[in-house]
């Protein structure tokens, strides 16, 4: 039986289930999360930092883990506006996303910096979700695999094999994020296989590889059925209790198929 990891990234949004839901929808959400965790799947919700404690109350008792969307590489200091991994751990987080393409784009995060963040996260008990992925121009130029390898190498040289090994990789083609245009299953299989081979060549053996990019209730079955897909990083669809429940139900279904 496969065990999936489904991560919800709320980005800079407040999810619908932080407000009161109708009892039936709330019941479905709580029951689905609880069942998935009981069956060995890992469900993580990553709200914006200031909503972590709020989401902790919403998922209390379900076994859903808490994650953050970013962390600093230091635990304290003169870094205005930043949140440290030790602070996140104190709030109950056990996961953190590093290197999301929106941060690479808007905060100019480099692979080296992402590696340092991953390393600091793990030292503080947070499991890193390391994001990699190509732009549409890079894909059109046939450079997808080269870009993925370069990102892996850059991050790896900053954090080392042991940190990478203990992390989760999220393959997120930049052009598929928030566009409603998911990669095809062929593109996903090809990229995931290349990442798996590239990891093996570098001595990284079992790191799960998630897919992210417009995952929805409509495409989650076919994406999660792909051979090398260990789960999904879900942005927009994680904000709605019904959509997120459907994706988690899909993981339960695919694991038993
Ligand atoms: C993401 O934020 O990592 C993401 C994949 O977003 P979306 O599912 O909205 O494409």
Boltz pocket constraint, residues with backbone or C-beta under 6 A from the ligand:
constraints:
  - pocket:
      binder: B
      contacts: [[A, 9], [A, 11], [A, 172], [A, 176], [A, 177], [A, 178], [A, 179], [A, 180], [A, 212], [A, 213], [A, 214], [A, 215], [A, 233], [A, 234], [A, 235], [A, 236], [A, 237]]
      max_distance: 6.0
